[in-house]
Amino acid sequence: MLIFPAPIIPQNEAFDQFFWGNANKPAHGLAGWLGCAPYIIIEDINVSDEKTRWPFGGFFLKPSDEQNGTHEYEEYLRNCKESPLTEKEQQEWTESARAAIAELEQLNAEPEPTRQAAEAEGISGPQMPEPAELQNGCCTGQEAEEAPEVVPAEAIVPLGQIGGDAPAEKEQWAYASGLIGDAFQHWENGRVLLDMGTGRGKNEFIIKRLVSWRIDEMLTNMIIGRVLCLCPLKTLHAEMLQRRMEAANAESDGEPTEIAMTYDALYEFMLEVQTYQYIEARYRNDPASLKKYLARFKYIVADECHYFTDFSSYGINTYLSLEVLQKAEADHVVIYMSATGEETYKLLEETAKIPEDRIYQLPQDYRHIKQKYFYSRENLVMMLKSLPEDEKAVIFVSSGEDLLKMKEIFGDTAAYYCSDNNPKYGKRFNELTECVKDRKLQKRYFFTTKAFGIGTEIKDRTVKHLYIDQWKPTDIIQSAGRKRPLDVDDTCTVYFRDYDADWYYGDLKKFKAIVTEELKPAVAYLAGAEAFEVFRNSGTPDSINKKIRKCRIMEFDDAKGEYRVNLLGVRQLKRELELLNEMLETSYKQVFAKYAPVLAEETVPYCFDSVADWIKAHLNQPMLKEEMYESIMALKVFKEYKGRPMGQDILNRKLQIYGVEIITVREFKRNENRNKTFWKLIRI
């Protein structure tokens, strides 16, 4: 067996309890679920022996010391520090720990065949627990008696209260761990929702509470309950691996090297991180293999679960991972969590009612945002270049094309990031580590798409400005949550693009046209053969085939000889079309306030001091129309669209946020200005 760095089992009363279970050796200790493979047993090794290295960092000594009033664990740690392992011994320890974890995983995945193989070899020993015990994490009698107190029901914010009254209840708990308490230790198989704002500690709860507790359960009670965390992007996948490593380091802070390495291995074993795309590929290609893979875990975390809605508009396979998770609820605890998961929660509610005591909610916390503005896209470059030199900015743009434009302007003073999976722009910009390293910006400006706008963290005191160019409320909420304050003094300013002010660019209409064209092939196909034939005859064969190829929610299945459509994608695109129509029929800011009310609250238009000063100097003073126009344009705040001079109405729309408007006056005196048009600024 490979559990120990050396093939020995030291004899010690505390270790005997840990390894065998108790004096009668009833297969509740480590040996029970390892199958009791043969070991060399060396009698009476003293804990104080300098080079004795216990399994799992001597964890078993802690309860023994508490029970007997001894200090063996402290003495063991002191010996480890005073007599550290050599470099070669450290390498051997690491290899042994990794091998042990690999064997643990194999045993956990295939407990029954392992036991049968041992019996076939004639190896005797305590009976291995049944697979159900390993997979379902059954409680011992002692656990039942000493079960921690569950968070009272009144401390849980029901799903329907989000955004409503009851601020006291919302602020009662600042983070996920505080709201949930120890209730997670009693979650049965089924669905759990963590409907919480960004920065509320959802992932911290998973790693530092749930995973840490499962490690303790494995070491003390021999109950395995591994956690699989799924995330939508490679950036978030890397972030979760980083957080897992940090949690292991925190557990072993100040401990000897070999104990630190043991914790690294334990966290790596207990928490596995994968992407939704990994699950989808296995489900399509080898569903039996995926079922066997998922059987290794007790918990499945669907992180950023708005993936099933927001990402479905440009992904063909999102429905597959949702289907897998809904099936897994029968024999797993499946935790869905997101700051913008409302549409996903509606999807889930359509299949089964979620018990209120399995729903945990915390609103978004924006106290670190000291000011919020609406800005016009034409002013973005000027605003960025006017920032103090010691302050950094993150700019969330809408597309890879926007990144190219910004790169032409800002060059090497900025970093640029786009998803590697973007077929057109993915390989044309920086690696993520060149943009953000150790959660700090590497350049003064960081331009990025939504590929960085989910789940990742920026902990950089010099980041004082967030510019968000996106139009969807869910994207905006996610992007606004990337800045994580280090303390109460770590504040920032957030700027939201005002699509009402940029109406002449026609971006909302352009987005609507894109969504409409994306929907057409899928909707026609779903309507039946006759409707699809009408669509296929609505243009030239080349143009129609191009539209079908560009439709990211539909593809031809060669094996079945028919098209495959992501129904979640159809649903999401229809939802986006509804939003765009609502914005165009009413106003962008009105819809923004409807779906992101907290962010919209107290958000004001951004006004330039140069314009305000000019207005103060020229208020109520008639000027020749041409002179006033040239004077206004000299401020370089308002831009002509495609080189066409602006008329009085358009200028007044831009000046409205300054509380003034231009009126026309005429000079009737007989002089050189006779019959010429004059403009005058007046207060509205």
C-alpha positions as CSV (number, residue, x, y, z in Angstrom):
1,M,0.0,0.0,0.0
2,L,1.2,3.5,-0.7
3,I,-0.3,5.5,2.0
4,F,2.9,6.1,3.9
5,P,6.2,7.5,2.7
6,A,7.8,4.4,4.2
7,P,6.2,0.9,4.2
8,I,5.7,0.7,7.9
9,I,2.9,1.0,10.4
10,P,4.2,2.5,13.7
11,Q,2.5,1.3,16.8
12,N,1.0,4.0,19.0
13,E,-2.3,4.1,20.9
14,A,-3.6,7.1,19.1
15,F,-2.5,5.8,15.7
16,D,-4.0,2.4,16.5
17,Q,-7.4,4.1,17.1
18,F,-7.0,6.1,13.9
19,F,-5.9,3.2,11.7
20,W,-8.0,0.3,13.0
21,G,-11.0,2.1,14.5
22,N,-10.9,0.8,18.1
23,A,-9.6,-2.1,20.2
24,N,-12.0,-4.5,18.5
25,K,-10.9,-3.3,15.0
26,P,-14.4,-3.1,13.5
27,A,-13.4,-1.6,10.1
28,H,-14.2,2.0,11.0
29,G,-10.6,3.1,10.8
30,L,-8.3,3.9,7.9
31,A,-7.5,0.2,7.4
32,G,-11.2,-0.6,7.0
33,W,-11.8,1.3,3.8
34,L,-8.3,0.7,2.4
35,G,-8.9,-3.0,2.4
36,C,-6.2,-3.7,5.0
37,A,-3.4,-4.5,2.6
38,P,-0.3,-6.1,4.2
39,Y,2.2,-3.7,5.9
40,I,5.5,-4.2,7.7
41,I,4.6,-3.3,11.4
42,I,7.4,-1.9,13.5
43,E,6.5,-2.0,17.2
44,D,6.7,0.9,19.6
45,I,8.0,3.8,17.5
46,N,7.9,6.8,19.8
47,V,6.3,10.0,18.6
48,S,9.4,12.0,19.6
49,D,11.7,10.0,17.2
50,E,13.2,12.7,15.0
51,K,12.6,11.2,11.6
52,T,9.2,9.7,12.3
53,R,6.8,11.0,9.7
54,W,3.2,10.2,10.3
55,P,0.5,9.9,7.6
56,F,-1.7,12.9,7.0
57,G,0.6,15.1,8.9
58,G,-0.1,13.4,12.2
59,F,-3.7,14.6,12.1
60,F,-4.9,11.7,14.2
61,L,-2.8,13.0,17.2
62,K,-5.1,16.0,17.7
63,P,-8.2,14.2,19.0
64,S,-5.9,11.9,21.0
65,D,-4.3,14.9,22.7
66,E,-7.7,16.5,23.4
67,Q,-9.0,13.2,24.9
68,N,-6.0,12.3,27.0
69,G,-4.6,15.8,27.9
70,T,-1.3,15.0,26.1
71,H,0.8,17.1,23.8
72,E,2.0,14.6,21.2
73,Y,0.9,16.6,18.2
74,E,2.8,19.7,19.4
75,E,5.9,17.6,20.1
76,Y,5.6,15.9,16.7
77,L,5.4,19.3,14.9
78,R,8.4,20.6,16.9
79,N,10.5,17.6,15.9
80,C,9.5,18.1,12.2
81,K,10.7,21.7,12.4
82,E,13.9,20.9,14.2
83,S,14.7,18.0,12.0
84,P,13.4,18.8,8.5
85,L,13.5,16.4,5.6
86,T,16.4,16.6,3.1
87,E,15.6,17.5,-0.4
88,K,15.7,13.9,-1.5
89,E,13.4,12.9,1.4
90,Q,11.0,15.7,0.5
91,Q,10.9,14.4,-3.1
92,E,10.2,10.9,-1.9
93,W,7.5,12.2,0.5
94,T,5.8,14.1,-2.4
95,E,5.8,11.1,-4.7
96,S,4.4,8.9,-1.9
97,A,1.7,11.4,-1.1
98,R,0.7,11.7,-4.7
99,A,0.7,7.9,-5.1
100,A,-1.5,7.6,-2.0
101,I,-4.0,10.1,-3.3
102,A,-4.1,8.3,-6.6
103,E,-4.8,5.1,-4.8
104,L,-7.4,6.7,-2.7
105,E,-9.2,8.0,-5.8
106,Q,-9.1,4.5,-7.4
107,L,-10.5,2.9,-4.2
108,N,-13.2,5.5,-3.9
109,A,-14.2,5.1,-7.6
110,E,-14.2,1.2,-7.5
111,P,-14.5,0.1,-3.9
112,E,-16.3,-3.2,-4.6
113,P,-13.9,-4.7,-7.2
114,T,-11.0,-3.7,-5.0
115,R,-12.4,-5.6,-2.1
116,Q,-13.2,-8.6,-4.2
117,A,-9.7,-8.6,-5.6
118,A,-8.3,-8.5,-2.1
119,E,-10.5,-11.5,-1.0
120,A,-9.5,-13.4,-4.1
121,E,-5.8,-12.9,-3.1
122,G,-6.6,-14.4,0.3
123,I,-5.9,-11.2,2.2
124,S,-7.7,-11.2,5.5
125,G,-8.6,-8.1,7.5
126,P,-11.5,-6.0,8.6
127,Q,-14.3,-5.8,6.1
128,M,-14.4,-2.7,3.8
129,P,-17.5,-0.6,4.2
130,E,-20.2,-0.9,1.5
131,P,-19.9,1.5,-1.5
132,A,-23.0,3.3,-0.3
133,E,-21.2,4.3,2.9
134,L,-18.3,5.7,0.9
135,Q,-20.4,7.5,-1.7
136,N,-23.2,8.9,0.5
137,G,-21.2,9.9,3.5
138,C,-23.3,8.1,6.1
139,C,-23.1,9.4,9.7
140,T,-21.8,7.4,12.6
141,G,-23.7,7.4,15.9
142,Q,-21.3,9.8,17.4
143,E,-21.9,12.2,14.5
144,A,-25.6,12.1,15.1
145,E,-25.2,12.9,18.7
146,E,-22.7,15.7,18.1
147,A,-24.3,17.2,15.0
148,P,-23.7,20.9,14.8
149,E,-26.6,23.3,15.1
150,V,-28.3,24.1,11.9
151,V,-28.9,27.7,10.8
152,P,-32.5,28.5,11.8
153,A,-35.0,28.9,9.0
154,E,-35.6,32.5,9.8
155,A,-32.0,33.3,8.9
156,I,-32.5,32.0,5.4
157,V,-33.7,34.6,2.8
158,P,-36.4,33.0,0.6
159,L,-35.9,33.1,-3.1
160,G,-38.8,35.4,-3.7
161,Q,-37.5,38.1,-1.4
162,I,-34.5,39.1,-3.6
163,G,-34.6,42.8,-4.3
164,G,-37.6,43.2,-2.0
165,D,-38.0,44.5,1.5
166,A,-36.3,43.0,4.6
167,P,-32.9,44.8,4.5
168,A,-32.1,43.7,8.0
169,E,-32.3,40.0,7.1
170,K,-30.1,40.6,4.0
171,E,-27.4,42.3,6.0
172,Q,-27.5,39.9,8.9
173,W,-24.9,37.8,7.1
174,A,-22.2,39.3,5.0
175,Y,-20.9,36.2,3.4
176,A,-22.1,32.7,2.3
177,S,-20.4,30.9,5.1
178,G,-22.1,33.0,7.8
179,L,-25.5,32.6,6.2
180,I,-25.3,28.8,5.7
181,G,-23.6,28.1,9.0
182,D,-23.2,24.3,9.5
183,A,-26.4,23.4,7.7
184,F,-24.4,22.1,4.7
185,Q,-23.2,19.2,6.9
186,H,-26.8,17.9,6.7
187,W,-27.6,18.4,3.1
188,E,-29.2,15.3,1.5
189,N,-29.0,14.5,-2.2
190,G,-30.8,17.0,-4.4
191,R,-30.7,20.6,-5.3
192,V,-29.2,23.6,-3.4
193,L,-29.2,27.2,-4.6
194,L,-26.7,29.8,-3.6
195,D,-28.3,32.9,-5.1
196,M,-25.7,35.5,-3.9
197,G,-24.0,38.6,-5.3
198,T,-20.5,38.8,-6.5
199,G,-17.9,38.9,-3.7
200,R,-20.2,37.2,-1.2
201,G,-17.8,34.3,-0.7
202,K,-19.6,31.5,-2.6
203,N,-16.4,29.8,-3.8
204,E,-14.7,30.5,-0.4
205,F,-17.6,28.6,1.2
206,I,-17.1,25.7,-1.1
207,I,-13.3,25.4,-0.6
208,K,-12.8,26.6,3.0
209,R,-15.9,25.2,4.6
210,L,-17.3,22.3,2.5
211,V,-14.1,20.8,1.2
212,S,-12.2,21.4,4.5
213,W,-15.0,19.6,6.4
214,R,-14.9,16.7,4.0
215,I,-11.2,16.3,4.5
216,D,-11.7,16.3,8.3
217,E,-14.5,13.7,7.8
218,M,-12.2,11.5,5.8
219,L,-9.3,11.7,8.3
220,T,-11.4,11.3,11.5
221,N,-14.4,9.2,10.4
222,M,-13.2,7.6,7.2
223,I,-16.2,9.0,5.3
224,I,-15.3,10.1,1.8
225,G,-17.4,12.8,0.1
226,R,-15.5,14.3,-2.8
227,V,-16.5,17.6,-4.5
228,L,-16.6,18.3,-8.2
229,C,-16.7,22.0,-9.2
230,L,-17.8,22.9,-12.7
231,C,-17.1,26.3,-14.2
232,P,-17.7,27.9,-17.7
233,L,-14.3,29.4,-18.6
234,K,-10.6,28.6,-18.5
235,T,-10.0,31.8,-16.6
236,L,-12.3,30.7,-13.8
237,H,-10.9,27.2,-13.9
238,A,-7.4,28.6,-13.3
239,E,-8.8,30.8,-10.6
240,M,-10.4,27.9,-8.7
241,L,-7.2,25.9,-8.9
242,Q,-5.4,28.9,-7.4
243,R,-7.9,29.2,-4.6
244,R,-7.7,25.5,-3.9
245,M,-3.9,25.8,-3.5
246,E,-4.2,28.9,-1.3
247,A,-6.7,27.1,1.0
248,A,-4.3,24.2,1.4
249,N,-1.4,26.6,2.1
250,A,-3.6,28.4,4.7
251,E,-4.3,25.1,6.4
252,S,-0.6,24.2,6.7
253,D,0.7,27.7,7.3
254,G,3.8,27.5,9.5
255,E,3.8,23.7,9.4
256,P,6.8,21.6,8.2
257,T,7.2,21.1,4.5
258,E,6.0,17.5,4.4
259,I,2.8,18.4,6.2
260,A,2.2,21.2,3.8
261,M,2.7,18.8,0.9
262,T,0.2,16.4,2.5
263,Y,-2.5,19.2,2.7
264,D,-1.8,20.1,-1.0
265,A,-2.5,16.5,-1.9
266,L,-5.6,16.2,0.2
267,Y,-7.2,19.3,-1.2
268,E,-6.3,18.2,-4.7
269,F,-7.9,14.8,-4.0
270,M,-11.0,16.2,-2.3
271,L,-11.8,19.0,-4.8
272,E,-11.7,18.4,-8.5
273,V,-12.2,21.3,-10.9
274,Q,-13.5,20.9,-14.5
275,T,-15.3,22.9,-17.1
276,Y,-18.9,22.4,-18.2
277,Q,-17.4,21.7,-21.7
278,Y,-15.5,18.8,-20.3
279,I,-18.7,17.2,-19.0
280,E,-20.5,17.9,-22.2
281,A,-17.9,16.2,-24.4
282,R,-17.9,13.1,-22.2
283,Y,-21.6,13.0,-22.2
284,R,-21.8,13.0,-26.0
285,N,-18.9,10.7,-26.6
286,D,-19.1,8.2,-23.7
287,P,-22.1,8.6,-21.4
288,A,-21.2,5.4,-19.5
289,S,-17.8,6.7,-18.7
290,L,-19.2,9.9,-17.5
291,K,-21.6,8.1,-15.2
292,K,-18.7,6.2,-13.7
293,Y,-16.7,9.4,-13.4
294,L,-19.5,11.3,-11.5
295,A,-19.9,8.3,-9.1
296,R,-16.6,9.4,-7.5
297,F,-18.2,12.5,-6.1
298,K,-20.8,13.2,-3.5
299,Y,-21.1,17.0,-4.3
300,I,-21.3,18.7,-7.7
301,V,-21.0,22.5,-7.7
302,A,-22.4,24.3,-10.8
303,D,-20.5,27.5,-10.4
304,E,-21.7,30.5,-12.4
305,C,-24.8,28.5,-13.3
306,H,-26.1,31.3,-15.5
307,Y,-23.9,29.5,-18.0
308,F,-27.1,27.5,-18.9
309,T,-28.8,30.7,-20.1
310,D,-26.4,33.5,-20.9
311,F,-23.8,31.2,-22.6
312,S,-26.4,29.2,-24.5
313,S,-26.9,32.0,-27.1
314,Y,-23.5,31.1,-28.6
315,G,-23.0,27.4,-27.5
316,I,-24.4,24.3,-29.0
317,N,-23.9,22.0,-26.0
318,T,-25.0,23.9,-22.8
319,Y,-28.2,21.8,-22.5
320,L,-26.1,18.7,-22.2
321,S,-24.4,19.6,-18.9
322,L,-27.7,20.9,-17.5
323,E,-29.3,17.5,-18.3
324,V,-26.4,15.7,-16.6
325,L,-26.8,17.8,-13.5
326,Q,-30.5,17.4,-13.2
327,K,-30.1,13.6,-13.5
328,A,-27.2,13.7,-10.9
329,E,-29.5,15.3,-8.3
330,A,-30.9,11.9,-7.6
331,D,-27.7,10.6,-6.0
332,H,-25.6,13.8,-5.5
333,V,-25.9,17.1,-3.7
334,V,-25.9,19.5,-6.7
335,I,-25.1,23.1,-5.7
336,Y,-26.1,25.8,-8.3
337,M,-24.6,29.2,-7.6
338,S,-24.4,32.5,-9.4
339,A,-24.8,36.2,-8.8
340,T,-27.0,36.4,-12.0
341,G,-28.7,33.1,-12.0
342,E,-32.4,34.2,-12.0
343,E,-33.2,32.8,-15.5
344,T,-31.4,29.5,-14.6
345,Y,-33.4,29.2,-11.4
346,K,-36.6,29.6,-13.4
347,L,-35.4,26.8,-15.6
348,L,-34.9,24.6,-12.6
349,E,-38.2,25.5,-11.0
350,E,-39.9,24.3,-14.2
351,T,-38.7,20.8,-13.5
352,A,-39.1,20.6,-9.7
353,K,-40.0,22.9,-6.9
354,I,-37.0,23.9,-4.8
355,P,-37.6,23.7,-1.0
356,E,-37.1,27.1,0.6
357,D,-34.6,25.7,3.2
358,R,-32.3,24.7,0.3
359,I,-32.2,28.3,-1.1
360,Y,-29.7,30.8,0.3
361,Q,-29.6,34.4,-0.8
362,L,-27.5,37.4,-0.2
363,P,-27.8,40.6,-2.3
364,Q,-25.0,42.3,-4.1
365,D,-22.7,44.5,-2.0
366,Y,-21.6,47.6,-3.8
367,R,-20.4,49.6,-0.8
368,H,-16.9,49.9,-2.3
369,I,-18.3,51.8,-5.4
370,K,-18.1,55.4,-4.4
371,Q,-19.6,56.8,-7.6
372,K,-21.5,55.6,-10.7
373,Y,-21.8,57.3,-14.0
374,F,-23.3,56.8,-17.4
375,Y,-20.9,57.7,-20.2
376,S,-21.0,58.1,-24.0
377,R,-18.7,55.8,-26.0
378,E,-17.4,58.7,-28.0
379,N,-15.9,60.1,-24.7
380,L,-14.2,56.8,-23.6
381,V,-10.7,57.5,-24.9
382,M,-10.7,61.1,-23.5
383,M,-11.9,59.9,-20.1
384,L,-9.2,57.2,-19.9
385,K,-6.4,59.5,-20.9
386,S,-7.5,62.0,-18.3
387,L,-7.2,59.6,-15.4
388,P,-4.5,60.2,-12.7
389,E,-1.3,58.4,-13.7
390,D,-1.2,56.4,-10.5
391,E,-4.7,55.0,-11.0
392,K,-5.5,51.9,-13.2
393,A,-8.7,51.1,-15.1
394,V,-10.4,47.9,-16.4
395,I,-12.5,48.3,-19.5
396,F,-15.1,45.7,-20.4
397,V,-15.8,45.9,-24.2
398,S,-18.4,44.1,-26.3
399,S,-16.2,42.4,-28.9
400,G,-12.8,41.5,-30.2
401,E,-13.2,44.2,-32.8
402,D,-13.3,46.7,-29.9
403,L,-10.1,45.3,-28.6
404,L,-8.4,45.9,-31.9
405,K,-9.5,49.6,-32.0
406,M,-8.3,50.2,-28.4
407,K,-5.0,48.5,-29.2
408,E,-4.4,50.9,-32.1
409,I,-4.9,53.8,-29.6
410,F,-3.2,52.6,-26.4
411,G,-0.6,50.3,-27.7
412,D,1.8,48.9,-25.1
413,T,0.4,51.0,-22.3
414,A,-2.5,48.5,-22.0
415,A,-3.1,44.8,-21.9
416,Y,-5.8,43.1,-24.0
417,Y,-7.6,39.8,-23.3
418,C,-10.1,37.8,-25.3
419,S,-11.1,34.1,-25.0
420,D,-8.8,31.7,-26.7
421,N,-12.0,30.0,-28.1
422,N,-13.0,33.1,-30.0
423,P,-12.6,31.9,-33.6
424,K,-11.6,35.3,-35.0
425,Y,-9.8,37.1,-32.2
426,G,-8.8,34.5,-29.7
427,K,-5.0,34.3,-30.6
428,R,-4.5,38.0,-31.3
429,F,-4.1,39.4,-27.8
430,N,-2.2,38.9,-24.5
431,E,-2.2,35.8,-22.4
432,L,-4.2,36.3,-19.2
433,T,-1.1,36.2,-17.0
434,E,0.3,39.2,-19.0
435,C,-2.9,41.1,-18.1
436,V,-3.6,40.1,-14.5
437,K,-1.1,38.3,-12.3
438,D,-1.6,37.5,-8.6
439,R,-4.9,39.4,-9.0
440,K,-3.1,42.6,-9.9
441,L,-3.2,44.5,-13.2
442,Q,0.1,44.4,-15.1
443,K,-0.6,47.5,-17.2
444,R,-2.3,50.8,-16.5
445,Y,-5.3,49.8,-18.7
446,F,-6.8,46.4,-19.1
447,F,-9.2,45.9,-22.0
448,T,-11.2,42.7,-22.0
449,T,-14.4,41.0,-23.1
450,K,-16.8,39.1,-20.9
451,A,-14.2,36.2,-21.0
452,F,-12.7,37.9,-17.9
453,G,-16.0,39.2,-16.6
454,I,-17.1,36.1,-14.6
455,G,-15.9,34.6,-11.4
456,T,-12.4,36.0,-11.5
457,E,-11.0,38.5,-8.9
458,I,-9.0,41.7,-9.0
459,K,-7.5,42.6,-5.7
460,D,-5.5,45.7,-6.6
461,R,-5.7,48.9,-4.7
462,T,-4.6,50.9,-7.7
463,V,-7.6,49.8,-9.8
464,K,-9.9,52.8,-9.3
465,H,-12.0,52.7,-12.4
466,L,-14.3,50.2,-14.2
467,Y,-15.7,51.0,-17.6
468,I,-18.5,48.6,-18.7
469,D,-19.4,48.8,-22.4
470,Q,-21.7,45.8,-22.4
471,W,-25.5,46.1,-22.9
472,K,-26.9,43.0,-21.1
473,P,-27.8,43.6,-17.4
474,T,-26.4,40.2,-16.4
475,D,-23.1,40.9,-18.1
476,I,-22.9,44.3,-16.4
477,I,-23.6,42.9,-13.0
478,Q,-20.9,40.3,-13.4
479,S,-18.3,42.8,-14.7
480,A,-19.0,45.3,-11.9
481,G,-18.2,42.5,-9.4
482,R,-14.7,41.8,-10.6
483,K,-13.1,44.4,-8.3
484,R,-12.8,43.0,-4.8
485,P,-12.0,45.6,-2.1
486,L,-9.1,44.9,0.2
487,D,-10.7,47.1,3.0
488,V,-13.1,49.9,3.5
489,D,-10.7,52.4,1.9
490,D,-10.3,50.4,-1.3
491,T,-12.9,52.1,-3.4
492,C,-13.6,52.6,-7.1
493,T,-15.7,54.4,-9.6
494,V,-17.8,52.5,-12.2
495,Y,-19.0,53.9,-15.6
496,F,-21.8,52.3,-17.6
497,R,-22.2,53.0,-21.3
498,D,-25.3,55.1,-22.1
499,Y,-26.8,53.5,-25.2
500,D,-29.4,56.2,-25.2
501,A,-26.7,58.9,-25.7
502,D,-25.1,56.7,-28.4
503,W,-28.3,56.1,-30.3
504,Y,-26.9,57.4,-33.6
505,Y,-24.3,54.6,-33.6
506,G,-27.2,52.2,-33.9
507,D,-25.5,49.6,-31.7
508,L,-28.7,48.3,-30.1
509,K,-30.3,48.0,-33.6
510,K,-27.2,46.2,-34.7
511,F,-27.4,43.7,-31.8
512,K,-31.1,43.1,-32.5
513,A,-30.3,42.3,-36.2
514,I,-27.6,39.9,-35.1
515,V,-29.9,38.1,-32.7
516,T,-32.7,38.0,-35.2
517,E,-30.5,36.4,-37.9
518,E,-29.1,33.9,-35.4
519,L,-32.6,32.8,-34.5
520,K,-34.0,32.3,-38.0
521,P,-32.5,29.0,-39.0
522,A,-33.1,27.3,-35.6
523,V,-36.7,28.6,-35.3
524,A,-37.5,27.5,-38.9
525,Y,-36.0,24.0,-38.3
526,L,-38.0,23.5,-35.1
527,A,-41.2,24.6,-36.9
528,G,-41.0,21.6,-39.1
529,A,-39.9,20.4,-42.6
530,E,-42.2,22.8,-44.5
531,A,-41.1,25.9,-42.6
532,F,-37.5,24.9,-42.9
533,E,-37.9,24.5,-46.6
534,V,-39.4,28.0,-46.9
535,F,-36.4,29.3,-45.1
536,R,-34.0,27.4,-47.3
537,N,-35.7,29.0,-50.4
538,S,-35.6,32.5,-48.9
539,G,-32.2,33.3,-50.5
540,T,-29.4,31.9,-52.6
541,P,-28.1,28.5,-51.5
542,D,-24.7,30.0,-50.6
543,S,-26.3,32.8,-48.5
544,I,-28.6,30.4,-46.7
545,N,-25.9,27.9,-46.0
546,K,-23.7,30.7,-44.6
547,K,-26.5,31.7,-42.3
548,I,-26.9,28.1,-41.0
549,R,-23.1,27.8,-40.5
550,K,-23.1,31.1,-38.5
551,C,-25.9,29.9,-36.3
552,R,-24.1,28.9,-33.1
553,I,-27.1,27.2,-31.5
554,M,-27.6,24.7,-34.4
555,E,-25.3,22.2,-36.2
556,F,-25.7,19.2,-38.5
557,D,-25.3,15.8,-36.8
558,D,-23.5,13.6,-39.3
559,A,-24.2,10.4,-37.3
560,K,-28.0,11.0,-37.3
561,G,-28.2,12.8,-40.6
562,E,-30.2,15.7,-39.1
563,Y,-29.7,19.1,-37.4
564,R,-29.2,19.4,-33.6
565,V,-30.6,22.5,-31.9
566,N,-29.8,23.8,-28.4
567,L,-33.2,24.7,-27.1
568,L,-31.7,26.6,-24.3
569,G,-30.0,28.7,-26.9
570,V,-33.3,29.4,-28.6
571,R,-34.8,30.4,-25.3
572,Q,-31.9,32.7,-24.5
573,L,-31.9,34.5,-27.9
574,K,-35.6,35.1,-27.6
575,R,-35.0,36.6,-24.2
576,E,-32.3,38.8,-25.6
577,L,-34.6,39.9,-28.4
578,E,-37.3,40.9,-25.9
579,L,-34.8,42.9,-23.9
580,L,-33.5,44.7,-27.0
581,N,-37.0,45.5,-28.2
582,E,-37.9,46.9,-24.8
583,M,-34.8,49.1,-24.8
584,L,-35.5,50.4,-28.3
585,E,-39.2,51.0,-27.5
586,T,-38.6,52.8,-24.2
587,S,-35.0,53.7,-23.3
588,Y,-31.9,51.8,-22.4
589,K,-31.5,53.4,-19.0
590,Q,-35.1,52.6,-18.1
591,V,-34.5,48.9,-18.9
592,F,-31.1,49.0,-17.1
593,A,-32.8,50.3,-14.0
594,K,-35.5,47.6,-14.2
595,Y,-33.1,44.6,-14.3
596,A,-30.1,46.1,-12.3
597,P,-31.9,48.4,-9.9
598,V,-29.1,48.7,-7.3
599,L,-26.5,49.6,-9.9
600,A,-28.8,52.1,-11.6
601,E,-29.6,53.8,-8.3
602,E,-27.8,57.2,-8.0
603,T,-26.0,56.7,-11.3
604,V,-25.7,60.1,-13.0
605,P,-24.5,61.2,-16.5
606,Y,-20.8,61.9,-16.7
607,C,-20.2,65.7,-17.2
608,F,-16.8,67.2,-18.3
609,D,-15.6,70.2,-16.3
610,S,-14.4,71.8,-19.6
611,V,-17.9,71.8,-20.9
612,A,-19.4,73.1,-17.7
613,D,-16.9,75.9,-17.6
614,W,-17.6,76.8,-21.2
615,I,-21.3,76.9,-20.6
616,K,-20.8,79.2,-17.5
617,A,-18.8,81.6,-19.7
618,H,-21.3,81.7,-22.6
619,L,-24.7,81.3,-20.9
620,N,-27.3,83.7,-22.3
621,Q,-24.9,85.3,-24.8
622,P,-26.1,85.2,-28.4
623,M,-23.4,84.0,-30.8
624,L,-23.4,83.4,-34.5
625,K,-24.5,79.8,-35.1
626,E,-21.2,79.0,-36.9
627,E,-19.1,80.5,-34.1
628,M,-20.9,78.7,-31.3
629,Y,-20.6,75.4,-33.2
630,E,-16.9,75.8,-33.7
631,S,-16.4,76.8,-30.1
632,I,-18.3,73.8,-28.8
633,M,-16.4,71.4,-31.1
634,A,-13.1,72.8,-30.0
635,L,-13.8,71.3,-26.6
636,K,-13.3,67.9,-28.3
637,V,-16.0,66.3,-26.1
638,F,-18.7,65.9,-28.8
639,K,-17.8,64.0,-31.9
640,E,-19.3,64.3,-35.4
641,Y,-20.8,61.1,-36.7
642,K,-19.0,60.1,-39.9
643,G,-17.7,63.7,-40.4
644,R,-21.2,65.1,-40.6
645,P,-21.8,68.4,-38.7
646,M,-24.4,68.1,-35.9
647,G,-27.6,70.0,-36.0
648,Q,-29.2,72.0,-33.2
649,D,-31.5,69.1,-32.1
650,I,-28.6,66.6,-31.8
651,L,-26.4,69.1,-29.9
652,N,-29.3,69.8,-27.5
653,R,-29.6,66.0,-26.8
654,K,-25.9,66.0,-25.8
655,L,-26.1,69.2,-23.8
656,Q,-29.2,68.1,-21.9
657,I,-27.2,66.4,-19.2
658,Y,-25.6,69.9,-18.5
659,G,-29.0,71.4,-17.9
660,V,-28.9,73.8,-20.9
661,E,-30.2,74.0,-24.5
662,I,-29.6,76.0,-27.6
663,I,-32.3,78.3,-28.8
664,T,-32.3,80.3,-32.1
665,V,-32.5,84.1,-32.0
666,R,-32.3,86.6,-34.8
667,E,-30.6,90.0,-35.0
668,F,-33.0,92.6,-36.7
669,K,-30.7,95.6,-36.6
670,R,-29.4,97.0,-39.8
671,N,-25.8,96.0,-39.6
672,E,-23.4,93.3,-40.9
673,N,-25.3,90.6,-39.0
674,R,-28.6,91.4,-40.5
675,N,-30.6,88.2,-41.3
676,K,-27.9,85.9,-39.8
677,T,-28.8,83.1,-37.4
678,F,-27.7,83.4,-33.8
679,W,-27.7,80.7,-31.1
680,K,-28.0,81.3,-27.4
681,L,-27.5,78.9,-24.5
682,I,-30.2,79.0,-21.8
683,R,-31.0,77.0,-18.7
684,I,-33.6,74.3,-19.2
